[in-house]
Amino acid sequence: MLEATWLIPALPLAGVLLLLAFGRRFGEPYAGWVATGAMAGSFLTALVVLLGLLERPGDDRQFVQTLYTWVPAGGFSVDVGFLVDPLSMTMVLFITGVGSLIHLYSIGYMHGDERFHQFFLYLNAFAASMLVLVLGDNLLLTFLGWEGVGACSYLLISFWFTRESAAVAGKKAFVTNRIGDWGFMVAMFLAFVSLGTLTYTEIFEGAEQLAEATAAGIALLLFVGAAGKSAQLPLYVWLPDAMEGPTPVSALIHAATMVTSGVYLMARINPVLAQAEWVLTVIAAVGVATALFAALAAVAQRDIKKVLAYSTVSQLGFMFLAVGVGAYVAAIFHMVTHAFFKALLFLGAGSVMHGLHDEQDMARMGGVRRYMPVTAGVFIIGWLAIAGVPPFSGFWSKDEILINALEVNPVLFVLALVAALLTAYYMTRQVLLVFFGEERWREPAELVSAQPDPAAGAQADAEVEPGSEPERTPAADELATVGGHRADPHDEPHESPAIMLVPLVVLAVLATVGGALNLPFAKDLHFLEHFLEPVFGENLHHLEAGGLLKLVVAGIAVAVAAAGIAAACAVYLKERVAPERVEPELLRRAWYVDEGLAAFFGGPGRAGATVLAERVDAQGIDGAVNGVGALIRAGGSRLRHVQTGFVRTYALGIAAGAVLLLGWFLLRAGL
């Protein structure tokens, strides 16, 4: 059964080839079904491979499938090989499982789009790249998948490229991730120079031989790459703007796949991290800082997807905090539950937008639950899960991170609690603004404020016409859309079709019961920990806390979640405090980071680049190179005059040289 591993990435890749050759002929909806079938086949294959892995003893659950030699270069050789172990299979299962649901949802969501088949081609290519990333048995193959998801994310984020903001968002994601990729590449160079290999098993066997400085260098450089892909400070700036892509893209990239790859990479190199433990402190500090920073930005966003985008950045911070305290299982556990509830929330937001004729501003929503009961019900389950309310999945995974942080560093625990409080607050705010209260979408058509897009140079509070398409490609007729599900903006909200609701219901079930993967009540219930433990071994932080302390921390976590929910209800349901007082401009503009970057790169940055290009590069570097060439050419032009072509001139020169040499030897002999 393990021999079927190659089929896991091969099936979505086959979907890419089919859609590339026949996608336009397939058309809608068959192109979507082909892509969805490829993903579902990959998921079923992953289940078969999992069964084969489980047949082995716990300490022997590792299988390497080598397909062929990719790079033979002297003593350097890299294979195309897949590493099947508990960590890679955990990633594969939720990537293919949740990815299949997102593909299915997209068939309904993208109905009517003129590039329907192309969208699914990109989705399959993205999935294939992500599977290569997590299955690769060496850093170079992981990097191939890493770059593949980067290229596909650019294509998906800027899918509606006729809108400038979407094109800019795609470029922003692409450029920002290249910074992280620099760190990944240099880390590979350092690993090869130090150990002579890029294969994970050989790196881990030689990790103990690494000097602390070398191990720290490899780990920190890989963390730069991880911070880029997983949107950690300061490289998070691409992810909020990535909301310009279609909503299924947001669910696929920001919930289940690409943004979790950085956490996966840090967990994968745990033997290297063990050789430089102070790097773990850096990772934990960046993680908790990101969790707080993004959570504060989320409390004042008005765009329904921007709230979820900053929430994703914050939740990824929790995962890096877990990695930083050595709680690798807790990090993977939260990654899995996050895939369930965040994919649910993103797709639920897409369903709301579908029912409200592509409205994204939560100030233009309200009372939607009466018209979209299924969407409201599943979205509320996602809210309870991310807010940390038991028995939903997010409570169990977040609680495990909190108690591990408490044992390692109480300061990290307190900061994480504050971030958890903010999470419950801003998610309750979103639920109340969208599904409860007055039906603000009934208000007369008038100009409404939209979220500013500093990266695209948009003005703050830019005015757009009601019913305009913040998510869809503009059409000539204001009542038409590329997606085909836009009606008159005065129509009442309507529930989404069944093909969109089925994935939502499945994800809601997973978000409810997903915590059962690693329950804390008894060691026999630590299913995920027992499964992953061979991957981490002695590097895994094992809790020493007793049952009483666990209960106390769980109680504190529930109280914090309840406090966040109550605070949001007081503001947005009971209106005891004016919302404007708790939504300062500083947070609504996400700390003015985008404005600051735009101002810098559009002002001093551009001026500095001009000086470097015109003075340092053109006059300095190019001037020096061109100067050497000009000097040699000038010298050659002068020497050319001695090349007369007359034999008598050359004979005279030889004679003169002979006389000079004779005089030199006579002079030396006399001395």
Secondary structure per residue as TSV (DSSP state, phi and psi in degrees):
chain	resnum	aa	ss	phi	psi
A	1	M	-	360.0	-33.5
A	2	L	G	-66.1	-24.4
A	3	E	G	-67.4	-13.2
A	4	A	G	-83.4	3.8
A	5	T	G	-54.5	-41.2
A	6	W	G	-59.8	-23.3
A	7	L	H	-69.9	-23.8
A	8	I	H	-59.9	-52.3
A	9	P	H	-81.6	-21.7
A	10	A	H	-68.6	-34.3
A	11	L	H	-65.6	-50.7
A	12	P	H	-64.0	-30.6
A	13	L	H	-65.7	-38.4
A	14	A	H	-63.2	-36.9
A	15	G	H	-60.5	-39.1
A	16	V	H	-61.2	-46.9
A	17	L	H	-65.3	-40.9
A	18	L	H	-62.9	-45.5
A	19	L	H	-70.1	-31.7
A	20	L	H	-65.8	-38.2
A	21	A	H	-86.0	-39.9
A	22	F	H	-126.3	8.6
A	23	G	H	-56.7	-45.5
A	24	R	H	-64.5	-34.7
A	25	R	H	-71.6	-37.6
A	26	F	H	-60.7	-47.5
A	27	G	-	67.5	-164.1
A	28	E	T	-96.6	136.5
A	29	P	T	-97.1	4.4
A	30	Y	H	-64.2	-33.0
A	31	A	H	-61.3	-39.0
A	32	G	H	-65.8	-38.7
A	33	W	H	-69.2	-35.2
A	34	V	H	-62.1	-47.5
A	35	A	H	-64.9	-42.2
A	36	T	H	-65.8	-39.6
A	37	G	H	-62.9	-38.5
A	38	A	H	-63.4	-41.5
A	39	M	H	-69.0	-41.3
A	40	A	H	-63.8	-39.1
A	41	G	H	-63.1	-38.5
A	42	S	H	-63.4	-40.3
A	43	F	H	-65.1	-43.8
A	44	L	H	-64.8	-38.9
A	45	T	H	-63.2	-39.4
A	46	A	H	-62.1	-36.8
A	47	L	H	-64.7	-40.0
A	48	V	H	-63.4	-45.2
A	49	V	H	-63.3	-38.4
A	50	L	H	-60.3	-43.3
A	51	L	H	-60.6	-40.4
A	52	G	H	-64.0	-36.2
A	53	L	H	-69.8	-39.1
A	54	L	H	-69.4	-20.2
A	55	E	T	-68.7	-20.2
A	56	R	S	-84.7	157.1
A	57	P	-	-61.1	155.0
A	58	G	G	-55.3	-37.1
A	59	D	G	-88.9	5.3
A	60	D	G	-125.7	26.1
A	61	R	-	-90.4	69.2
A	62	Q	-	-147.8	130.6
A	63	F	E	-141.4	130.8
A	64	V	E	-114.8	123.6
A	65	Q	E	-109.3	111.1
A	66	T	E	-96.5	121.8
A	67	L	E	-88.2	-49.1
A	68	Y	E	-167.9	165.8
A	69	T	E	-80.4	124.7
A	70	W	E	-90.9	-52.2
A	71	V	E	-124.9	93.8
A	72	P	E	-95.2	113.0
A	73	A	E	-142.6	87.2
A	74	G	T	63.1	-123.7
A	75	G	T	-80.7	-5.2
A	76	F	E	-101.4	125.0
A	77	S	E	-143.9	133.5
A	78	V	E	-129.5	129.9
A	79	D	E	-97.9	156.6
A	80	V	E	-88.4	100.7
A	81	G	E	-139.2	151.7
A	82	F	E	-114.0	131.8
A	83	L	E	-100.0	112.7
A	84	V	E	-103.6	113.0
A	85	D	S	-148.1	176.5
A	86	P	H	-56.3	-36.7
A	87	L	H	-67.8	-50.1
A	88	S	H	-64.8	-36.7
A	89	M	H	-71.7	-33.3
A	90	T	H	-61.3	-45.1
A	91	M	H	-63.1	-46.2
A	92	V	H	-60.3	-41.0
A	93	L	H	-65.0	-44.3
A	94	F	H	-81.3	-24.3
A	95	I	H	-65.5	-48.8
A	96	T	H	-75.0	-37.4
A	97	G	H	-67.6	-56.5
A	98	V	H	-66.9	-36.5
A	99	G	H	-60.9	-38.3
A	100	S	H	-63.0	-41.8
A	101	L	H	-64.3	-39.2
A	102	I	H	-67.1	-39.2
A	103	H	H	-60.2	-44.9
A	104	L	H	-62.2	-45.9
A	105	Y	H	-57.9	-38.8
A	106	S	H	-65.9	-26.1
A	107	I	H	-59.7	-40.8
A	108	G	H	-78.8	-40.1
A	109	Y	H	-66.6	-39.7
A	110	M	T	-90.2	12.6
A	111	H	T	-53.7	127.6
A	112	G	T	91.6	-8.5
A	113	D	-	-70.3	134.6
A	114	E	T	-69.1	-17.9
A	115	R	T	-114.3	39.5
A	116	F	H	-52.8	-51.0
A	117	H	H	-65.5	-33.2
A	118	Q	H	-68.7	-36.8
A	119	F	H	-59.5	-45.2
A	120	F	H	-72.7	-29.3
A	121	L	H	-60.3	-45.6
A	122	Y	H	-64.7	-39.4
A	123	L	H	-61.9	-45.3
A	124	N	H	-65.3	-39.7
A	125	A	H	-63.8	-40.1
A	126	F	H	-61.8	-46.9
A	127	A	H	-63.4	-43.2
A	128	A	H	-61.0	-42.5
A	129	S	H	-63.8	-41.3
A	130	M	H	-65.6	-36.5
A	131	L	H	-70.2	-36.5
A	132	V	H	-63.8	-38.9
A	133	L	H	-58.5	-48.2
A	134	V	H	-84.4	-21.8
A	135	L	H	-93.2	-19.0
A	136	G	B	-54.7	137.9
A	137	D	S	-94.3	9.0
A	138	N	B	-149.4	161.5
A	139	L	H	-63.0	-35.5
A	140	L	H	-68.9	-39.7
A	141	L	H	-69.7	-37.8
A	142	T	H	-59.9	-40.6
A	143	F	H	-66.6	-33.9
A	144	L	H	-61.1	-47.6
A	145	G	H	-64.7	-36.5
A	146	W	H	-57.8	-46.5
A	147	E	H	-72.7	-32.1
A	148	G	H	-62.8	-45.6
A	149	V	H	-67.8	-30.4
A	150	G	H	-65.1	-44.6
A	151	A	H	-66.1	-43.3
A	152	C	H	-67.5	-36.0
A	153	S	H	-64.1	-36.5
A	154	Y	H	-61.5	-44.9
A	155	L	H	-66.6	-35.2
A	156	L	H	-80.6	-41.5
A	157	I	H	-63.4	-40.0
A	158	S	T	-97.9	28.9
A	159	F	T	-58.4	-42.2
A	160	W	T	-93.3	64.8
A	161	F	T	-70.1	-11.0
A	162	T	T	-68.8	-18.3
A	163	R	S	-91.4	125.3
A	164	E	H	-58.5	-39.6
A	165	S	H	-62.8	-34.3
A	166	A	H	-70.0	-41.7
A	167	A	H	-63.0	-41.8
A	168	V	H	-65.8	-41.2
A	169	A	H	-62.7	-40.4
A	170	G	H	-62.8	-44.2
A	171	K	H	-65.7	-37.5
A	172	K	H	-63.8	-43.0
A	173	A	H	-63.3	-42.5
A	174	F	H	-65.0	-46.9
A	175	V	H	-68.6	-44.0
A	176	T	H	-61.1	-40.6
A	177	N	H	-70.3	-21.7
A	178	R	H	-67.2	-28.4
A	179	I	H	-63.7	-47.0
A	180	G	H	-63.2	-36.9
A	181	D	H	-65.1	-30.9
A	182	W	H	-58.2	-45.5
A	183	G	H	-61.2	-42.4
A	184	F	H	-60.9	-45.9
A	185	M	H	-65.0	-44.6
A	186	V	H	-65.0	-35.8
A	187	A	H	-62.1	-40.4
A	188	M	H	-62.5	-43.2
A	189	F	H	-59.8	-45.2
A	190	L	H	-65.3	-40.0
A	191	A	H	-64.3	-41.3
A	192	F	H	-69.1	-41.3
A	193	V	H	-63.1	-37.8
A	194	S	H	-80.4	-37.9
A	195	L	H	-118.9	-12.2
A	196	G	S	73.6	17.8
A	197	T	-	-154.6	157.9
A	198	L	-	-118.9	1.3
A	199	T	B	-77.9	133.1
A	200	Y	H	-57.5	-49.0
A	201	T	H	-60.0	-38.2
A	202	E	H	-74.5	-35.0
A	203	I	H	-63.0	-43.8
A	204	F	H	-68.8	-35.0
A	205	E	H	-66.0	-33.8
A	206	G	H	-95.5	0.9
A	207	A	G	-59.4	-37.0
A	208	E	G	-66.9	-19.6
A	209	Q	G	-82.0	-12.7
A	210	L	S	-71.8	139.2
A	211	A	-	-67.6	153.2
A	212	E	H	-57.9	-41.1
A	213	A	H	-64.0	-40.3
A	214	T	H	-67.4	-46.2
A	215	A	H	-60.2	-41.1
A	216	A	H	-64.1	-39.8
A	217	G	H	-62.4	-46.6
A	218	I	H	-62.1	-46.0
A	219	A	H	-64.7	-45.4
A	220	L	H	-67.1	-39.2
A	221	L	H	-66.1	-40.4
A	222	L	H	-66.0	-32.3
A	223	F	H	-67.5	-32.6
A	224	V	H	-60.1	-45.3
A	225	G	H	-62.0	-42.2
A	226	A	H	-64.8	-39.2
A	227	A	H	-64.5	-33.2
A	228	G	H	-69.3	-50.1
A	229	K	H	-69.4	-38.5
A	230	S	T	-99.5	16.3
A	231	A	T	55.1	55.2
A	232	Q	-	-103.1	159.0
A	233	L	T	-55.0	134.9
A	234	P	T	-98.0	12.6
A	235	L	G	-96.2	21.0
A	236	Y	G	-79.6	-12.6
A	237	V	G	-61.8	-20.0
A	238	W	H	-75.9	-28.9
A	239	L	H	-69.8	-44.6
A	240	P	H	-59.5	-37.8
A	241	D	H	-73.1	-18.9
A	242	A	G	-66.2	-7.9
A	243	M	G	-64.6	-10.6
A	244	E	G	-66.5	-19.3
A	245	G	S	-74.4	166.0
A	246	P	-	-55.7	148.4
A	247	T	H	-56.0	-39.6
A	248	P	H	-59.2	-29.6
A	249	V	H	-64.4	-43.5
A	250	S	H	-59.1	-42.4
A	251	A	H	-66.2	-42.9
A	252	L	I	-70.8	-46.4
A	253	I	I	-77.4	-45.5
A	254	H	I	-95.1	-3.4
A	255	A	I	-119.0	-52.8
A	256	A	I	-105.7	-17.1
A	257	T	S	-133.2	-93.4
A	258	M	G	-53.8	-46.9
A	259	V	G	-70.0	-14.6
A	260	T	G	-88.0	-6.9
A	261	S	H	-66.1	-30.5
A	262	G	H	-66.4	-40.5
A	263	V	H	-64.6	-42.7
A	264	Y	H	-58.2	-44.8
A	265	L	H	-62.4	-42.7
A	266	M	H	-65.6	-38.3
A	267	A	H	-67.7	-36.9
A	268	R	H	-63.7	-38.4
A	269	I	T	-93.1	26.6
A	270	N	H	-54.8	-33.0
A	271	P	H	-64.7	-31.9
A	272	V	H	-72.0	-41.6
A	273	L	H	-61.4	-32.2
A	274	A	T	-65.8	-21.3
A	275	Q	T	-85.5	-8.2
A	276	A	-	-144.2	75.4
A	277	E	H	-64.2	-24.1
A	278	W	H	-67.6	-21.0
A	279	V	H	-65.3	-33.3
A	280	L	H	-61.2	-36.3
A	281	T	H	-64.3	-39.9
A	282	V	H	-62.2	-45.8
A	283	I	H	-61.2	-44.6
A	284	A	H	-63.5	-41.9
A	285	A	H	-64.5	-45.0
A	286	V	H	-63.5	-40.9
A	287	G	H	-61.9	-49.3
A	288	V	H	-70.4	-34.1
A	289	A	H	-64.4	-41.6
A	290	T	H	-65.4	-41.1
A	291	A	H	-59.1	-43.7
A	292	L	H	-71.1	-46.5
A	293	F	H	-58.1	-49.9
A	294	A	H	-71.5	-35.0
A	295	A	H	-63.6	-40.0
A	296	L	H	-65.6	-37.1
A	297	A	H	-66.8	-33.5
A	298	A	H	-69.2	-26.0
A	299	V	T	-68.0	-15.1
A	300	A	T	-121.3	5.2
A	301	Q	-	-75.0	146.4
A	302	R	-	-105.3	-24.8
A	303	D	B	-72.7	126.9
A	304	I	H	-59.8	-33.0
A	305	K	H	-84.6	-29.6
A	306	K	H	-65.7	-36.0
A	307	V	H	-58.2	-46.2
A	308	L	H	-69.1	-30.9
A	309	A	H	-66.0	-49.8
A	310	Y	H	-66.3	-31.3
A	311	S	H	-62.8	-40.3
A	312	T	H	-61.8	-45.1
A	313	V	H	-57.2	-44.1
A	314	S	H	-64.7	-45.0
A	315	Q	H	-66.4	-34.5
A	316	L	H	-63.2	-33.8
A	317	G	H	-60.6	-39.9
A	318	F	H	-59.8	-41.6
A	319	M	H	-64.9	-41.8
A	320	F	H	-68.9	-32.6
A	321	L	H	-59.6	-43.9
A	322	A	H	-62.4	-42.8
A	323	V	H	-60.7	-42.3
A	324	G	H	-64.9	-25.9
A	325	V	T	-98.7	10.0
A	326	G	T	80.8	7.4
A	327	A	-	-90.3	66.7
A	328	Y	H	-62.8	-38.6
A	329	V	H	-64.5	-41.3
A	330	A	H	-61.4	-38.6
A	331	A	H	-63.6	-46.1
A	332	I	H	-68.8	-38.0
A	333	F	H	-59.2	-47.8
A	334	H	H	-68.7	-31.3
A	335	M	H	-62.1	-42.2
A	336	V	H	-68.8	-49.7
A	337	T	H	-64.4	-35.8
A	338	H	H	-62.7	-39.0
A	339	A	H	-59.3	-38.5
A	340	F	H	-68.4	-57.9
A	341	F	H	-78.5	-28.6
A	342	K	H	-78.7	-36.2
A	343	A	H	-61.4	-40.1
A	344	L	H	-60.4	-44.7
A	345	L	H	-67.7	-42.2
A	346	F	H	-65.0	-46.9
A	347	L	H	-67.3	-33.7
A	348	G	H	-64.0	-39.7
A	349	A	H	-63.2	-39.7
A	350	G	H	-63.2	-37.2
A	351	S	H	-65.5	-40.3
A	352	V	H	-61.9	-45.7
A	353	M	H	-63.4	-38.3
A	354	H	H	-60.2	-45.1
A	355	G	H	-73.2	-24.6
A	356	L	T	-103.4	22.9
A	357	H	T	60.5	44.3
A	358	D	S	70.7	24.5
A	359	E	-	-75.4	135.6
A	360	Q	-	-117.1	-17.4
A	361	D	B	-79.3	116.8
A	362	M	G	-65.3	-21.1
A	363	A	G	-67.8	-14.7
A	364	R	G	-106.9	22.1
A	365	M	-	-116.8	-144.2
A	366	G	-	104.5	137.8
A	367	G	-	65.7	19.2
A	368	V	G	-71.8	-22.5
A	369	R	G	-60.5	-27.1
A	370	R	G	-71.4	-24.2
A	371	Y	T	-103.6	-21.9
A	372	M	-	-130.5	67.1
A	373	P	H	-64.2	-38.4
A	374	V	H	-67.9	-47.4
A	375	T	H	-59.2	-44.2
A	376	A	H	-62.0	-43.1
A	377	G	H	-62.6	-46.7
A	378	V	H	-71.6	-34.6
A	379	F	H	-64.6	-39.1
A	380	I	H	-64.1	-36.8
A	381	I	H	-62.3	-43.9
A	382	G	H	-60.8	-39.0
A	383	W	H	-63.3	-45.9
A	384	L	H	-64.4	-34.4
A	385	A	H	-68.2	-47.7
A	386	I	H	-72.8	-28.1
A	387	A	H	-73.3	-14.3
A	388	G	T	86.0	34.6
A	389	V	-	-95.1	124.5
A	390	P	T	-70.6	149.4
A	391	P	T	-96.9	19.8
A	392	F	S	-70.2	158.3
A	393	S	H	-59.9	-39.2
A	394	G	H	-61.1	-29.4
A	395	F	H	-61.6	-46.5
A	396	W	H	-68.2	-43.1
A	397	S	H	-72.8	-39.5
A	398	K	H	-70.4	-36.7
A	399	D	H	-62.8	-36.2
A	400	E	H	-66.9	-37.2
A	401	I	H	-65.7	-42.5
A	402	L	H	-62.6	-46.0
A	403	I	H	-70.9	-32.8
A	404	N	H	-66.4	-40.5
A	405	A	H	-63.3	-38.3
A	406	L	H	-62.0	-42.5
A	407	E	H	-66.8	-34.0
A	408	V	H	-86.1	-45.7
A	409	N	-	-156.1	108.7
A	410	P	H	-59.3	-28.6
A	411	V	H	-64.4	-43.2
A	412	L	H	-61.3	-37.8
A	413	F	H	-61.7	-46.2
A	414	V	H	-64.7	-44.5
A	415	L	H	-63.8	-39.3
A	416	A	H	-65.7	-35.9
A	417	L	H	-62.5	-40.7
A	418	V	H	-62.3	-43.4
A	419	A	H	-62.8	-37.7
A	420	A	H	-65.9	-39.1
A	421	L	H	-60.3	-46.2
A	422	L	H	-64.4	-36.0
A	423	T	H	-60.9	-48.4
A	424	A	H	-61.7	-36.1
A	425	Y	H	-68.6	-53.3
A	426	Y	H	-72.5	-27.9
A	427	M	H	-74.2	-35.2
A	428	T	H	-64.7	-42.5
A	429	R	H	-54.7	-45.5
A	430	Q	H	-63.5	-45.7
A	431	V	H	-61.0	-43.4
A	432	L	H	-67.2	-42.0
A	433	L	H	-67.8	-32.8
A	434	V	H	-87.4	-47.0
A	435	F	H	-105.2	-14.4
A	436	F	S	-122.1	179.1
A	437	G	S	77.8	-162.9
A	438	E	-	-71.2	152.0
A	439	E	-	-83.8	83.2
A	440	R	G	-72.1	-16.4
A	441	W	G	-70.0	-10.6
A	442	R	G	-82.1	-9.9
A	443	E	S	-61.1	151.2
A	444	P	-	-56.1	148.3
A	445	A	S	-62.5	122.6
A	446	E	-	-157.6	171.3
A	447	L	-	-71.0	133.8
A	448	V	E	-124.4	155.2
A	449	S	E	-79.9	145.1
A	450	A	-	-116.7	162.7
A	451	Q	-	-65.3	135.8
A	452	P	-	-69.2	150.1
A	453	D	-	-124.8	80.5
A	454	P	G	-58.3	-37.0
A	455	A	G	-63.0	-31.4
A	456	A	G	-92.4	2.1
A	457	G	T	79.6	15.2
A	458	A	-	-74.3	150.8
A	459	Q	-	-81.3	146.8
A	460	A	T	-62.0	143.9
A	461	D	T	55.0	37.8
A	462	A	-	-60.3	139.6
A	463	E	E	-94.2	133.3
A	464	V	E	-129.7	157.2
A	465	E	-	-77.1	144.4
A	466	P	T	-60.2	140.5
A	467	G	T	82.4	-1.7
A	468	S	-	-67.5	166.0
A	469	E	-	-103.6	90.2
A	470	P	S	-67.1	-18.4
A	471	E	S	-112.2	-25.0
A	472	R	S	-101.4	156.4
A	473	T	-	-64.4	129.0
A	474	P	-	-59.3	140.0
A	475	A	-	-115.5	164.4
A	476	A	S	-63.0	-41.9
A	477	D	S	-88.3	124.5
A	478	E	T	-65.4	-15.5
A	479	L	T	-99.9	6.7
A	480	A	-	-110.7	153.0
A	481	T	-	-138.3	162.5
A	482	V	S	-66.2	-35.8
A	483	G	S	-71.0	-23.4
A	484	G	S	85.2	-0.4
A	485	H	-	-113.3	26.2
A	486	R	-	-94.0	132.3
A	487	A	-	-120.1	-168.9
A	488	D	-	-58.9	131.4
A	489	P	T	-62.8	-11.3
A	490	H	T	-90.8	-4.5
A	491	D	S	-64.7	154.0
A	492	E	-	-75.3	156.4
A	493	P	-	-59.1	151.2
A	494	H	-	-136.8	150.3
A	495	E	-	-70.3	151.5
A	496	S	-	-74.4	160.8
A	497	P	-	-68.7	164.7
A	498	A	H	-59.5	-35.2
A	499	I	H	-65.3	-21.1
A	500	M	H	-91.8	-29.5
A	501	L	H	-78.5	-33.0
A	502	V	H	-59.1	-48.7
A	503	P	H	-60.5	-34.6
A	504	L	H	-64.2	-42.8
A	505	V	H	-66.1	-42.1
A	506	V	H	-62.2	-44.6
A	507	L	H	-64.9	-34.9
A	508	A	H	-63.6	-40.3
A	509	V	H	-62.9	-45.5
A	510	L	H	-64.0	-39.7
A	511	A	H	-66.6	-24.2
A	512	T	H	-81.4	-45.8
A	513	V	H	-103.5	-1.6
A	514	G	G	-60.5	-24.2
A	515	G	G	-64.4	-18.2
A	516	A	G	-66.4	-10.0
A	517	L	G	-65.0	-26.6
A	518	N	G	-154.7	67.3
A	519	L	-	-76.4	144.8
A	520	P	S	-88.7	-2.2
A	521	F	S	-66.7	-37.0
A	522	A	-	-150.5	154.3
A	523	K	G	-62.2	-27.8
A	524	D	G	-67.7	-16.8
A	525	L	G	-96.2	1.0
A	526	H	-	-84.1	62.1
A	527	F	H	-61.0	-49.4
A	528	L	H	-65.7	-38.9
A	529	E	H	-63.4	-44.7
A	530	H	H	-63.2	-36.0
A	531	F	H	-69.7	-41.0
A	532	L	H	-89.3	-17.5
A	533	E	H	-53.6	-39.6
A	534	P	H	-61.1	-25.6
A	535	V	H	-72.3	-35.4
A	536	F	H	-101.0	-28.1
A	537	G	G	53.9	-131.4
A	538	E	G	-71.5	-13.4
A	539	N	G	-79.0	-9.7
A	540	L	S	-81.4	131.3
A	541	H	-	-76.2	117.5
A	542	H	-	-96.9	129.8
A	543	L	-	-64.9	136.4
A	544	E	-	-106.6	-4.2
A	545	A	-	-65.0	141.7
A	546	G	-	-81.7	175.8
A	547	G	H	-61.0	-36.4
A	548	L	H	-65.5	-45.3
A	549	L	H	-63.5	-38.4
A	550	K	H	-61.6	-41.7
A	551	L	H	-64.9	-39.4
A	552	V	H	-63.9	-46.3
A	553	V	H	-63.6	-41.3
A	554	A	H	-62.0	-41.5
A	555	G	H	-63.3	-41.7
A	556	I	H	-62.4	-42.1
A	557	A	H	-63.1	-42.0
A	558	V	H	-66.0	-41.6
A	559	A	H	-63.3	-40.0
A	560	V	H	-64.1	-44.1
A	561	A	H	-61.7	-43.3
A	562	A	H	-63.1	-38.4
A	563	A	H	-65.2	-41.0
A	564	G	H	-64.9	-42.0
A	565	I	H	-64.8	-44.1
A	566	A	H	-63.7	-40.3
A	567	A	H	-63.2	-42.7
A	568	A	H	-66.2	-39.1
A	569	C	H	-63.6	-38.4
A	570	A	H	-62.8	-34.3
A	571	V	H	-85.4	-48.6
A	572	Y	H	-101.9	-12.4
A	573	L	T	-109.4	-50.3
A	574	K	S	-91.0	-11.6
A	575	E	-	55.9	42.2
A	576	R	S	-78.0	-21.6
A	577	V	S	-131.1	138.0
A	578	A	-	-66.0	129.7
A	579	P	G	-55.0	-32.3
A	580	E	G	-61.0	-26.8
A	581	R	G	-74.4	-23.6
A	582	V	G	-110.8	9.6
A	583	E	S	-124.5	64.2
A	584	P	-	-62.4	153.7
A	585	E	H	-58.6	-33.4
A	586	L	H	-57.2	-43.1
A	587	L	H	-81.2	-35.2
A	588	R	H	-62.0	-33.1
A	589	R	T	-91.6	12.4
A	590	A	G	54.3	52.6
A	591	W	G	67.3	15.1
A	592	Y	G	59.4	22.6
A	593	V	H	-65.5	-47.0
A	594	D	H	-63.8	-41.7
A	595	E	H	-62.3	-41.1
A	596	G	H	-63.8	-43.0
A	597	L	H	-65.1	-42.1
A	598	A	H	-63.5	-41.3
A	599	A	H	-66.5	-38.9
A	600	F	H	-69.0	-52.8
A	601	F	H	-71.0	-25.3
A	602	G	H	-84.7	-13.5
A	603	G	T	-117.4	-97.6
A	604	P	H	-58.2	-36.9
A	605	G	H	-63.3	-45.8
A	606	R	H	-65.0	-42.0
A	607	A	H	-63.6	-42.1
A	608	G	H	-64.4	-40.6
A	609	A	H	-64.2	-36.5
A	610	T	H	-65.2	-42.1
A	611	V	H	-63.0	-44.7
A	612	L	I	-62.7	-39.6
A	613	A	I	-72.9	-45.1
A	614	E	I	-87.6	-33.5
A	615	R	I	-98.1	-61.7
A	616	V	I	-67.2	-48.6
A	617	D	I	-76.5	-58.3
A	618	A	I	-66.7	-45.8
A	619	Q	I	-91.7	-35.2
A	620	G	I	-82.8	-70.2
A	621	I	I	-67.9	-54.6
A	622	D	H	-63.3	-35.3
A	623	G	H	-63.1	-41.3
A	624	A	H	-66.1	-45.7
A	625	V	H	-63.7	-48.2
A	626	N	H	-65.9	-31.6
A	627	G	H	-65.8	-42.2
A	628	V	H	-60.9	-43.8
A	629	G	H	-62.3	-41.7
A	630	A	H	-66.1	-38.9
A	631	L	H	-63.3	-44.8
A	632	I	H	-65.2	-39.7
A	633	R	H	-66.3	-39.2
A	634	A	H	-66.1	-42.4
A	635	G	H	-62.9	-41.0
A	636	G	H	-63.3	-36.7
A	637	S	H	-63.6	-37.5
A	638	R	H	-74.1	-39.7
A	639	L	H	-67.6	-22.2
A	640	R	G	-61.2	-26.0
A	641	H	G	-68.3	-22.0
A	642	V	G	-80.8	-12.2
A	643	Q	-	-89.5	80.3
A	644	T	-	-86.3	-25.6
A	645	G	-	89.7	-1.5
A	646	F	-	-94.7	129.7
A	647	V	H	-64.6	-36.8
A	648	R	H	-63.2	-34.5
A	649	T	H	-67.7	-42.8
A	650	Y	H	-66.4	-39.5
A	651	A	H	-63.0	-40.6
A	652	L	H	-63.4	-39.5
A	653	G	H	-64.8	-41.2
A	654	I	H	-64.5	-42.9
A	655	A	H	-62.4	-44.6
A	656	A	H	-61.6	-40.4
A	657	G	H	-65.1	-39.4
A	658	A	H	-64.4	-41.1
A	659	V	H	-62.9	-43.8
A	660	L	H	-63.5	-42.7
A	661	L	H	-64.1	-41.3
A	662	L	H	-62.4	-44.5
A	663	G	H	-59.9	-40.0
A	664	W	H	-62.5	-45.6
A	665	F	H	-67.5	-39.1
A	666	L	H	-63.6	-40.7
A	667	L	H	-64.2	-43.1
A	668	R	H	-65.6	-36.4
A	669	A	H	-67.8	-37.6
A	670	G	H	-67.0	-32.5
A	671	L	-	-73.3	360.0
